[in-house]
Amino acid sequence: MIKFSYVLPDPLSYANWAEFEGDLVSVKEAGYDAVELQIANPLTLDRARVAAALAHAETPLCAFQTGASYVSHGNCLCTADAAVRRRTIDLLKHFADLAAELRVVMVVGSLQGRLKDEPDRAAGSARIAEALREVGGHATDIGAVIAFEPVNHGEVGFHNTIAEAVGLVRHLALPGVRLMVDSFHMNIEERDMLAPLAGVADLLVHVHLSETNRDVLGTGHWPTAAFLRELERVGYGGWCSVGVYNTARPRRECIRRCGEFLKELLG
């Protein structure tokens, strides 16, 4: 049975801690089973305070995203700049340490970089593979799991389709490097919204559910019901994190409306 979570921003991005704690309570009240966080830097995260807030809201953490530092700090895996690659690899190892400690999935996608960072796709892809081999080896050794995410070509320059991402994951053949899918990126990159899932069932460890317009669920044209049925048919029973990234609505309204949409959809 699929479990649902909701994606919240990095706790450090909130104006005050009470606002973050209030969002956690809203996630719980809306009926989600967990929360997923965006985290820019695992070394500056107040782990004890976050853990206390999660416990108080009775809302566990199921995963965290790693891509925020691409924009904020220019971290990137495809670049020819060896120093940038090194610090990005080291950062991801710290993320893996956090994932192992918390026993949650870490999402890696945006840190691959864009074609402006490396116009040569072959060279960039080779550097990404080399970096993921090192980070994935570390993750495997400590029991962490990387959910490698295919991201659309407008946001990332490499491994945009499920097939491309799967090719790398299977090539690496590391237990600590698995696959995730995101409905928003699938809508852009995939010819069929459901067919790819059956072929990746053995690798799939995480799912992002995001509307085609990235507003609240039900305001776009994603076939949510059919998508969830296909996930269950292929045997996926992990987390499905709802993300709203393009809206004028207050966050807590988004949390509530997406929760109501899922409840109505699932009966």
Residue frames relative to the residue before (quaternion, step in Angstrom):
aa qw qx qy qz dx dy dz
M 1.0000 0.0000 0.0000 0.0000 0.00 0.00 0.00
I 0.4414 -0.7064 0.4920 0.2530 3.58 -0.84 1.00
K 0.2097 -0.7588 0.6069 0.1091 3.54 -1.06 0.86
F 0.2768 -0.7987 0.5196 0.1244 3.58 -0.91 0.89
S 0.0443 -0.7643 0.6431 0.0176 3.51 -1.15 0.79
Y 0.3196 -0.7287 0.5709 0.2025 3.56 -1.31 0.17
V 0.3954 -0.7323 0.5129 0.2103 3.57 -0.97 0.95
L 0.0708 -0.7821 0.6190 0.0135 3.56 -0.87 1.06
P 0.5960 -0.5792 0.4126 0.3729 3.61 -1.17 0.47
D 0.6995 -0.4112 0.3724 0.4505 3.52 -1.37 0.09
P 0.5129 -0.6585 0.4446 0.3250 3.64 -0.77 0.91
L 0.6493 0.5346 -0.3216 0.4350 3.60 1.08 -0.67
S 0.6244 0.5540 -0.3413 0.4321 3.59 1.24 -0.28
Y 0.5397 0.6359 -0.3975 0.3826 3.58 1.25 -0.23
A 0.5775 -0.5943 0.4361 0.3508 3.56 -1.16 0.64
N 0.7847 -0.0758 0.0534 0.6129 3.56 1.11 -0.68
W 0.6532 -0.5589 0.3530 0.3694 3.55 -1.22 0.52
A 0.6006 0.5808 -0.3593 0.4156 3.58 1.06 -0.71
E 0.6244 0.5394 -0.3401 0.4511 3.59 1.06 -0.71
F 0.6427 0.5072 -0.3178 0.4782 3.57 0.99 -0.81
E 0.6614 0.5006 -0.3081 0.4658 3.59 0.89 -0.90
G 0.6405 0.5281 -0.3215 0.4555 3.58 1.05 -0.74
D 0.6356 0.5184 -0.3278 0.4688 3.57 1.05 -0.72
L 0.6235 0.5357 -0.3383 0.4581 3.58 1.03 -0.75
V 0.6400 0.5113 -0.3142 0.4798 3.57 1.00 -0.82
S 0.6407 0.5265 -0.3227 0.4562 3.59 1.00 -0.81
V 0.6227 0.5349 -0.3327 0.4641 3.58 1.04 -0.79
K 0.6583 0.5032 -0.3007 0.4722 3.57 0.95 -0.89
E 0.6919 0.4933 -0.2802 0.4466 3.58 0.84 -0.98
A 0.6626 0.5071 -0.3037 0.4600 3.59 1.12 -0.63
G 0.6001 -0.6357 0.3270 0.3590 3.57 1.26 0.01
Y 0.4339 0.6850 -0.4790 0.3363 3.61 1.21 0.22
D 0.4854 -0.6851 0.4725 0.2678 3.53 -1.18 0.59
A 0.8030 0.0141 0.0337 0.5948 3.59 1.19 -0.45
V 0.3406 -0.6979 0.5798 0.2464 3.54 -1.37 -0.13
E 0.1980 -0.7250 0.6429 0.1478 3.54 -1.27 0.53
L 0.2041 -0.8034 0.5516 0.0929 3.58 -0.94 0.86
Q 0.3364 -0.6494 0.6319 0.2566 3.51 -1.31 0.47
I 0.0232 -0.8074 0.5886 -0.0337 3.59 -0.74 1.06
A 0.3233 -0.7737 0.5161 0.1748 3.57 -0.67 1.10
N 0.8112 -0.0053 0.0541 0.5822 3.58 0.98 -0.83
P 0.3509 -0.7648 0.4975 0.2106 3.62 -0.49 1.12
L 0.6267 0.5674 -0.3353 0.4158 3.59 1.18 -0.51
T 0.7257 0.3947 -0.2407 0.5096 3.60 1.17 -0.49
L 0.4855 0.6625 -0.4339 0.3702 3.58 1.28 -0.02
D 0.3389 -0.7142 0.5752 0.2100 3.57 -0.90 0.96
R 0.2249 -0.8393 0.4805 0.1190 3.55 0.23 1.32
A 0.6566 0.5193 -0.3209 0.4429 3.58 0.92 -0.85
R 0.6806 0.4834 -0.2974 0.4632 3.58 0.93 -0.86
V 0.6319 0.5143 -0.3295 0.4771 3.57 1.04 -0.76
A 0.6490 0.5209 -0.3149 0.4564 3.58 0.93 -0.89
A 0.6557 0.5095 -0.3114 0.4620 3.58 0.98 -0.82
A 0.6552 0.5084 -0.3109 0.4642 3.58 1.00 -0.82
L 0.6412 0.5140 -0.3197 0.4717 3.59 1.01 -0.81
A 0.6609 0.5043 -0.3070 0.4633 3.58 0.95 -0.85
H 0.6483 0.5253 -0.3181 0.4501 3.57 0.96 -0.87
A 0.7190 0.4190 -0.2410 0.4994 3.59 1.01 -0.82
E 0.3328 -0.7588 0.4834 0.2825 3.58 1.33 -0.16
T 0.5093 0.6121 -0.4126 0.4424 3.53 1.07 0.93
P 0.2571 -0.7980 0.5233 0.1523 3.62 -0.32 1.18
L 0.4323 -0.6419 0.5613 0.2933 3.55 -1.32 0.33
C 0.1729 -0.8081 0.5554 0.0930 3.60 -0.86 0.94
A 0.8033 -0.0360 0.0704 0.5904 3.60 1.14 -0.56
F 0.0949 -0.7673 0.6215 0.1266 3.53 -1.34 0.13
Q 0.4010 -0.7027 0.5450 0.2198 3.51 -1.25 0.62
T 0.3153 -0.7899 0.5104 0.1271 3.56 -1.11 0.77
G 0.5625 0.7041 -0.3389 0.2700 3.57 1.24 -0.38
A 0.4786 0.7113 -0.4348 0.2756 3.60 1.17 -0.32
S 0.6734 0.5217 -0.3181 0.4162 3.59 1.01 -0.66
Y 0.4576 0.6449 -0.4790 0.3812 3.61 1.21 0.04
V 0.7270 0.4079 -0.2309 0.5018 3.58 0.86 -0.96
S 0.7311 0.4672 -0.2559 0.4263 3.56 0.83 -0.99
H 0.8290 0.1742 -0.0650 0.5274 3.60 1.02 -0.77
G 0.4890 -0.6956 0.4171 0.3209 3.60 1.26 0.06
N 0.3339 0.7451 -0.5108 0.2690 3.57 1.17 0.50
C 0.0853 0.8077 -0.5573 0.1726 3.56 -0.85 1.01
L 0.3448 -0.7703 0.5087 0.1704 3.58 -1.03 0.84
C 0.6852 0.5191 -0.2953 0.4169 3.59 1.08 -0.58
T 0.5350 0.6905 -0.3826 0.3011 3.58 1.16 -0.56
A 0.5081 -0.6342 0.4963 0.3056 3.54 -1.25 0.57
D 0.5453 0.6095 -0.3964 0.4173 3.59 1.27 -0.27
A 0.3391 -0.7894 0.4781 0.1825 3.57 -0.22 1.28
A 0.6302 0.5440 -0.3409 0.4367 3.59 1.04 -0.70
V 0.6505 0.4996 -0.3125 0.4793 3.58 1.01 -0.80
R 0.6393 0.5179 -0.3267 0.4651 3.57 0.98 -0.83
R 0.6568 0.5275 -0.3189 0.4343 3.57 0.92 -0.92
R 0.6986 0.4584 -0.2960 0.4629 3.58 0.82 -0.91
T 0.6214 0.5318 -0.3437 0.4614 3.60 1.13 -0.61
I 0.6354 0.5134 -0.3172 0.4817 3.58 1.01 -0.81
D 0.6600 0.5016 -0.3104 0.4652 3.58 0.91 -0.89
L 0.6277 0.5305 -0.3325 0.4625 3.59 1.03 -0.80
L 0.6720 0.4960 -0.3015 0.4599 3.57 0.91 -0.91
K 0.6060 0.5325 -0.3617 0.4673 3.59 1.09 -0.54
H 0.6306 0.5028 -0.3301 0.4905 3.58 1.05 -0.70
F 0.6135 0.5279 -0.3431 0.4766 3.58 1.06 -0.72
A 0.6455 0.5202 -0.3208 0.4582 3.59 0.96 -0.85
D 0.6119 0.5402 -0.3461 0.4626 3.58 1.04 -0.75
L 0.6573 0.5040 -0.3014 0.4723 3.57 1.00 -0.88
A 0.6484 0.5216 -0.3189 0.4536 3.58 0.96 -0.86
A 0.6578 0.5011 -0.3081 0.4704 3.57 0.99 -0.81
E 0.6460 0.5305 -0.3133 0.4506 3.56 1.00 -0.87
L 0.7653 0.3709 -0.1857 0.4921 3.57 0.91 -0.98
R 0.3218 -0.7698 0.4820 0.2676 3.57 1.33 -0.27
V 0.4905 0.6065 -0.4567 0.4277 3.51 0.85 1.10
V 0.5637 -0.5932 0.4609 0.3434 3.56 -1.32 0.25
M 0.1994 -0.7521 0.6111 0.1457 3.58 -1.10 0.68
V 0.3012 -0.7707 0.5437 0.1404 3.56 -0.81 1.07
V 0.0250 -0.7833 0.6210 -0.0106 3.57 -0.88 0.99
G 0.2279 0.7740 -0.5614 0.1837 3.57 -0.69 1.09
S 0.7629 0.4056 -0.2084 0.4583 3.55 0.51 -1.24
L 0.6224 0.5672 -0.3494 0.4109 3.60 1.08 -0.58
Q 0.4345 0.6675 -0.4805 0.3671 3.60 1.23 0.06
G 0.4198 -0.7109 0.4607 0.3258 3.57 1.03 -0.81
R 0.4710 -0.6724 0.5095 0.2578 3.54 -1.36 0.12
L 0.6770 -0.4905 0.3556 0.4179 3.55 -1.30 0.20
K 0.5770 0.5617 -0.3915 0.4453 3.61 1.14 -0.39
D 0.6371 0.5135 -0.3218 0.4762 3.58 1.21 -0.49
E 0.7700 -0.0672 0.0498 0.6326 3.56 1.20 -0.65
P 0.2717 -0.8091 0.5010 0.1433 3.63 -0.15 1.28
D 0.6462 0.4980 -0.3166 0.4839 3.59 1.17 -0.52
R 0.3318 -0.7887 0.4815 0.1899 3.57 -0.23 1.27
A 0.6391 0.5329 -0.3354 0.4416 3.58 0.97 -0.78
A 0.6745 0.4871 -0.2953 0.4696 3.57 0.91 -0.92
G 0.6642 0.5068 -0.3018 0.4594 3.56 0.95 -0.89
S 0.6541 0.5167 -0.3110 0.4567 3.57 0.94 -0.87
A 0.6414 0.5246 -0.3235 0.4570 3.58 1.02 -0.80
R 0.6587 0.4965 -0.3149 0.4695 3.60 0.98 -0.79
I 0.6295 0.5285 -0.3320 0.4629 3.58 1.02 -0.78
A 0.6523 0.5129 -0.3109 0.4634 3.57 0.95 -0.89
E 0.6507 0.5176 -0.3125 0.4594 3.58 0.95 -0.88
A 0.6661 0.5021 -0.2946 0.4663 3.57 0.98 -0.90
L 0.6853 0.4773 -0.2942 0.4647 3.59 0.89 -0.89
R 0.5803 0.5599 -0.3838 0.4500 3.57 1.13 -0.51
E 0.6795 0.4781 -0.2891 0.4756 3.58 0.96 -0.87
V 0.6953 0.4582 -0.2787 0.4785 3.57 0.81 -1.00
G 0.6646 0.5129 -0.2993 0.4535 3.56 0.98 -0.87
G 0.6105 0.5375 -0.3458 0.4678 3.56 1.11 -0.63
H 0.6430 0.5087 -0.3062 0.4838 3.54 1.03 -0.86
A 0.6450 0.5218 -0.3170 0.4597 3.58 0.94 -0.91
T 0.6513 0.5204 -0.3112 0.4562 3.57 0.93 -0.90
D 0.6639 0.5309 -0.3043 0.4299 3.58 0.91 -0.92
I 0.7768 0.3437 -0.1798 0.4961 3.59 1.00 -0.79
G 0.5660 -0.6435 0.3658 0.3629 3.58 1.26 0.11
A 0.4624 0.6551 -0.4640 0.3765 3.59 1.17 0.53
V 0.2493 -0.7625 0.5798 0.1428 3.56 -1.25 0.45
I 0.2127 -0.7489 0.6196 0.0997 3.54 -0.87 1.08
A 0.1844 -0.7455 0.6307 0.1118 3.56 -0.93 0.94
F 0.1916 -0.8085 0.5497 0.0860 3.58 -0.20 1.29
E 0.1819 -0.8364 0.5162 0.0292 3.54 -0.63 1.22
P 0.3111 -0.7048 0.6007 0.2136 3.60 -0.85 0.93
V 0.1044 -0.8058 0.5829 -0.0049 3.58 -0.69 1.17
N 0.5806 -0.6369 0.3781 0.3382 3.59 -0.92 0.88
H 0.6575 -0.5831 0.3375 0.3373 3.55 -1.21 0.72
G 0.6016 0.5642 -0.3667 0.4304 3.60 1.19 -0.31
E 0.7456 0.3852 -0.1966 0.5069 3.56 1.23 -0.46
V 0.7899 0.1114 -0.0355 0.6019 3.58 1.13 -0.67
G 0.4319 -0.7521 0.4458 0.2214 3.59 -0.98 0.80
F 0.7733 0.3278 -0.1363 0.5253 3.59 1.25 -0.25
H 0.8465 0.1304 -0.1025 0.5059 3.57 -1.24 0.60
N 0.1444 0.8438 -0.4998 0.1318 3.56 0.82 1.05
T 0.7423 0.3759 -0.2137 0.5118 3.57 1.05 -0.74
I 0.6457 -0.4999 0.3998 0.4163 3.53 -1.27 0.34
A 0.6430 0.5379 -0.3276 0.4357 3.59 0.93 -0.87
E 0.6623 0.4989 -0.3125 0.4635 3.61 0.95 -0.85
A 0.6666 0.4928 -0.3046 0.4690 3.57 0.94 -0.86
V 0.6446 0.5210 -0.3178 0.4605 3.58 0.97 -0.85
G 0.6104 0.5661 -0.3487 0.4304 3.55 1.02 -0.79
L 0.6814 0.4722 -0.2883 0.4791 3.57 0.94 -0.87
V 0.6555 0.5202 -0.3222 0.4426 3.59 0.88 -0.92
R 0.6851 0.4667 -0.2946 0.4754 3.58 0.89 -0.89
H 0.6191 0.5427 -0.3442 0.4512 3.59 1.06 -0.68
L 0.6737 0.4900 -0.2956 0.4675 3.58 0.94 -0.85
A 0.0886 -0.8529 0.5080 0.0812 3.57 1.11 -0.76
L 0.4117 0.6888 -0.4791 0.3556 3.56 0.92 0.97
P 0.4923 -0.6755 0.4529 0.3101 3.64 -0.77 0.90
G 0.6895 0.4920 -0.2779 0.4531 3.57 1.14 -0.58
V 0.6934 0.3832 -0.2828 0.5407 3.60 1.24 0.08
R 0.0533 0.7980 -0.5933 0.0918 3.55 -0.47 1.24
L 0.5501 -0.6305 0.4584 0.2997 3.59 -1.28 -0.25
M 0.0482 -0.7446 0.6595 0.0914 3.51 -1.29 0.46
V 0.2084 -0.7498 0.6067 0.1624 3.56 -1.28 0.28
D 0.1852 -0.7552 0.6228 0.0866 3.53 -1.25 0.62
S 0.4679 -0.7192 0.4367 0.2704 3.57 -0.64 1.10
F 0.6134 0.5498 -0.3596 0.4383 3.62 1.04 -0.67
H 0.6957 0.4551 -0.2723 0.4845 3.57 0.88 -0.92
M 0.6019 0.5566 -0.3519 0.4517 3.59 1.07 -0.69
N 0.6435 0.5469 -0.3243 0.4262 3.57 0.94 -0.88
I 0.6867 0.4666 -0.2661 0.4898 3.57 1.14 -0.66
E 0.8141 0.3548 -0.1343 0.4397 3.56 0.80 -1.05
E 0.7359 0.4413 -0.2439 0.4518 3.60 1.04 -0.65
R 0.4704 -0.6712 0.4998 0.2800 3.57 -1.08 0.72
D 0.7662 0.1817 -0.0907 0.6096 3.55 1.16 -0.69
M 0.4103 -0.7558 0.4611 0.2188 3.56 -0.78 1.01
L 0.7668 0.3602 -0.1826 0.4989 3.60 1.18 -0.41
A 0.6100 0.6312 -0.3466 0.3308 3.58 0.95 -0.93
P 0.6608 0.5336 -0.3504 0.3948 3.69 0.84 -0.75
L 0.5772 0.6474 -0.3795 0.3220 3.59 1.08 -0.60
A 0.6380 0.5547 -0.3405 0.4115 3.59 0.95 -0.81
G 0.7073 0.4845 -0.2654 0.4410 3.57 1.00 -0.78
V 0.7395 0.3775 -0.2249 0.5100 3.59 1.23 -0.20
A 0.3119 0.7994 -0.4743 0.1968 3.57 1.29 0.16
D 0.6694 0.5153 -0.3037 0.4406 3.59 1.04 -0.73
L 0.7229 0.4243 -0.2356 0.4918 3.60 1.23 -0.41
L 0.5900 0.6484 -0.3495 0.3307 3.56 1.17 -0.61
V 0.0129 -0.8245 0.5649 -0.0315 3.58 -0.65 1.15
H 0.8065 0.1031 -0.0496 0.5801 3.60 1.19 -0.23
V 0.1162 -0.7874 0.6040 0.0408 3.56 -1.18 0.65
H 0.1781 -0.7375 0.6399 0.1219 3.53 -1.15 0.75
L 0.1565 -0.7703 0.6145 0.0683 3.54 -0.90 1.00
S 0.1654 0.7854 -0.5683 0.1812 3.56 -0.37 1.28
E 0.5112 -0.6791 0.4342 0.2983 3.58 -0.79 1.02
T 0.6462 -0.5458 0.3757 0.3786 3.55 -1.24 0.46
N 0.7209 0.3636 -0.2366 0.5404 3.61 1.21 -0.45
R 0.4259 -0.7387 0.4085 0.3255 3.55 1.41 0.05
D 0.4775 0.5935 -0.4751 0.4404 3.55 1.19 0.59
V 0.7692 -0.3332 0.2264 0.4961 3.61 -1.19 -0.29
L 0.6352 -0.5511 0.3864 0.3789 3.54 -1.17 0.64
G 0.7625 0.3606 -0.2787 0.4592 3.54 -1.02 0.86
T 0.6502 0.5119 -0.3275 0.4559 3.59 1.24 -0.17
G 0.6800 0.4215 -0.2833 0.5289 3.58 1.32 -0.04
H 0.5737 -0.6020 0.4210 0.3624 3.57 -1.09 -0.61
W 0.3277 0.7455 -0.5236 0.2504 3.62 1.10 0.50
P 0.3995 -0.7219 0.5105 0.2423 3.64 -0.88 0.91
T 0.1250 -0.8671 0.4763 0.0755 3.56 0.64 1.17
A 0.6729 0.5049 -0.3141 0.4401 3.59 0.80 -0.95
A 0.6784 0.4807 -0.2911 0.4733 3.58 0.88 -0.93
F 0.6235 0.5515 -0.3254 0.4485 3.58 1.06 -0.79
L 0.6896 0.4701 -0.2805 0.4741 3.58 0.88 -0.94
R 0.6241 0.5298 -0.3397 0.4630 3.58 1.03 -0.73
E 0.6684 0.4933 -0.3073 0.4642 3.59 0.96 -0.84
L 0.6026 0.5448 -0.3575 0.4607 3.59 1.03 -0.69
E 0.6797 0.4707 -0.2906 0.4816 3.56 0.90 -0.88
R 0.6331 0.5509 -0.3398 0.4245 3.60 0.99 -0.79
V 0.7244 0.4174 -0.2509 0.4879 3.59 0.98 -0.80
G 0.6267 -0.6069 0.3084 0.3793 3.56 1.29 0.19
Y 0.4263 0.6972 -0.4813 0.3171 3.60 1.20 0.28
G 0.0157 0.8120 -0.5819 0.0421 3.56 -0.80 1.01
G 0.4551 0.7105 -0.4248 0.3281 3.55 1.23 0.43
W 0.7431 -0.3957 0.3082 0.4431 3.52 -1.29 -0.50
C 0.1181 -0.7383 0.6607 0.0665 3.51 -1.22 0.70
S 0.1286 -0.8359 0.5329 0.0286 3.57 -0.26 1.30
V 0.3154 -0.7535 0.5553 0.1561 3.54 -0.81 1.09
G 0.0328 -0.8115 0.5833 -0.0129 3.57 -0.81 1.04
V 0.0676 -0.7620 0.6438 0.0199 3.57 -0.96 0.96
Y 0.0065 -0.8567 0.5110 -0.0704 3.57 -0.39 1.25
N 0.7684 0.2596 -0.1478 0.5659 3.60 1.23 -0.18
T 0.4217 0.6920 -0.4698 0.3502 3.55 0.13 1.29
A 0.3698 -0.6930 0.5674 0.2470 3.53 -1.28 0.43
R 0.5168 0.6589 -0.4041 0.3681 3.58 1.29 -0.07
P 0.5617 -0.5705 0.4640 0.3790 3.60 -1.15 0.52
R 0.6213 -0.5913 0.3591 0.3679 3.58 -1.02 0.79
R 0.6928 0.4839 -0.3056 0.4388 3.60 0.83 -0.88
E 0.5840 0.5319 -0.3763 0.4842 3.58 1.15 -0.43
C 0.6378 0.5208 -0.3259 0.4646 3.59 0.99 -0.79
I 0.6263 0.5372 -0.3291 0.4592 3.56 0.96 -0.88
R 0.6980 0.4825 -0.2671 0.4568 3.55 0.84 -1.03
R 0.6978 0.4888 -0.2894 0.4364 3.59 0.80 -0.99
C 0.6510 0.4953 -0.3253 0.4743 3.59 0.97 -0.75
G 0.6313 0.5277 -0.3299 0.4627 3.57 1.04 -0.74
E 0.6563 0.5042 -0.3044 0.4716 3.57 0.96 -0.84
F 0.6233 0.5433 -0.3328 0.4533 3.57 1.02 -0.80
L 0.6838 0.4809 -0.2908 0.4653 3.58 0.88 -0.91
K 0.6353 0.5260 -0.3344 0.4560 3.60 0.97 -0.80
E 0.6708 0.4828 -0.2991 0.4769 3.58 0.92 -0.87
L 0.6575 0.5302 -0.3070 0.4385 3.55 0.97 -0.87
L 0.7575 0.3965 -0.1955 0.4804 3.55 0.93 -0.94
G 0.4463 -0.7206 0.4332 0.3066 3.55 1.30 -0.13
